[in-house]
Amino acid sequence: MKRLSIVSLALCCATLWAQESLSVYTTLEEPLAKALFTQFQQETGINVNFVRLSGGEAVARMEAEQANPQASIWVGGVGLDHITAKSKNLTTPYRSRYANNIRSEFRDPQNYWIGLYVGPLTFVTNLDRAKTLGLTPPKSWTDLLKPEYKGHIRMANPNISGTAYNVITTIRTLNKGDENAAFDYLKKLDANVDQYARSGSAPGKSVATGEIPIAIGYAHDQVKLKAEGANVEIHAPTEGTGYELASMSLIKGGKDQVNARKLYDWILSSPNAQKLFTDWYLVLVANGAAKHPQALSLEQIKTISQDMAWDGDSVNKNRLLDRWNKDIDSKR
């Protein structure tokens, strides 16, 4: 009888431990993700196992695992990728009791995804490298095509990075939906790009170290580099720029929806979580959220009118990426 009780206790403890674990995919920068999920573990006792993936990688992983999902929630990543995941039936709706903290334009009307923060596409230039090379920091999309920038610009690969896909949709919107004109621009830009990185933040980091003088990315990543001491200058393109709405979704069929919802609610409601985001110069979209004084918000620059539902639709996205691969990537 005593042995049975010990076995029962052990089984009970094992069950409780299993209930207090959560597998997460995240597209946040890894140090921020680690700090965020560690804080959640400390406050709730729920152990978080996370894998950091770019937006495109996250969607591809979820699609490959659709029959047997290995994570229950996806935190961060360009909202267009979350819309793509929704259109591929990879995520599931959830109406958090904290959803009203987020304005309606920053969340999915069917509750498949919810926005966390916004960030505009900007250019960052290493002033030391630029001076050595005799370059002036670019201030417009048109500037990026100047012949003196040949081999001196870096951006991410749109097949992998939501940041880079946002560049494509921005150029398309600036050309009033004319995809031929958009790809004519992208082919000219390609002549000045030295390489396409695997994540949206990587090109900016290469600028900070002086490996490359100019990069295209999101403002918050670039502001962080400047705040950490990099001698860089940041410009929002004068014609107008696109922006990300970094979001969060529950993964359809995820094994632990209960704890996934707890994390979802905590991120939307916890002052500690919001402070971590703010400390990383991210501009939160929650009502009343604080803003870091060095962060660059959408109100400070000229933005374009993005049709996120169109841009994120998997059919439109696949067509644009197929053309980018055919017209640009295959010819490098």
HELIX and SHEET records of a PDB file:
HELIX    1   1 LYS A    2  GLN A   19  1                                  18    
HELIX    2   2 GLU A   30  THR A   44  1                                  15    
HELIX    3   3 GLY A   55  ALA A   64  1                                  10    
HELIX    4   4 GLY A   79  SER A   87  1                                   9    
HELIX    5   5 ALA A   99  ASN A  101  5                                   3    
HELIX    6   6 SER A  104  PHE A  106  5                                   3    
HELIX    7   7 LEU A  127  LEU A  133  1                                   7    
HELIX    8   8 ASP A  143  LEU A  145  5                                   3    
HELIX    9   9 PRO A  147  TYR A  149  5                                   3    
HELIX   10  10 GLY A  162  LEU A  174  1                                  13    
HELIX   11  11 GLU A  179  ASP A  190  1                                  12    
HELIX   12  12 ALA A  202  ALA A  208  1                                   7    
HELIX   13  13 ALA A  219  ALA A  227  1                                   9    
HELIX   14  14 GLN A  257  SER A  269  1                                  13    
HELIX   15  15 PRO A  271  ASP A  279  1                                   9    
HELIX   16  16 LEU A  298  GLN A  300  5                                   3    
HELIX   17  17 MET A  308  GLY A  312  1                                   5    
HELIX   18  18 SER A  314  ASP A  327  1                                  14    
HELIX   19  19 ASP A  329  LYS A  331  5                                   3    
SHEET    1   A 5 ASN A  47  ARG A  52  0                                        
SHEET    2   A 5 SER A  21  THR A  26  1                                        
SHEET    3   A 5 ILE A  73  VAL A  75  1                                        
SHEET    4   A 5 TYR A 243  ILE A 251 -1                                        
SHEET    5   A 5 THR A  91  THR A  92 -1                                        
SHEET    1   B 8 ASN A  47  ARG A  52  0                                        
SHEET    2   B 8 SER A  21  THR A  26  1                                        
SHEET    3   B 8 ILE A  73  VAL A  75  1                                        
SHEET    4   B 8 TYR A 243  ILE A 251 -1                                        
SHEET    5   B 8 TRP A 113  ASN A 126 -1                                        
SHEET    6   B 8 ILE A 214  TYR A 218 -1                                        
SHEET    7   B 8 ILE A 153  ALA A 156  1                                        
SHEET    8   B 8 VAL A 193  ALA A 197  1                                        
SHEET    1   C 6 ASN A  47  ARG A  52  0                                        
SHEET    2   C 6 SER A  21  THR A  26  1                                        
SHEET    3   C 6 ILE A  73  VAL A  75  1                                        
SHEET    4   C 6 TYR A 243  ILE A 251 -1                                        
SHEET    5   C 6 TRP A 113  ASN A 126 -1                                        
SHEET    6   C 6 VAL A 232  HIS A 235 -1                                        
SHEET    1   D 6 ASN A  47  ARG A  52  0                                        
SHEET    2   D 6 SER A  21  THR A  26  1                                        
SHEET    3   D 6 ILE A  73  VAL A  75  1                                        
SHEET    4   D 6 TYR A 243  ILE A 251 -1                                        
SHEET    5   D 6 TRP A 113  ASN A 126 -1                                        
SHEET    6   D 6 VAL A 283  LEU A 284 -1                                        
END                                                                             
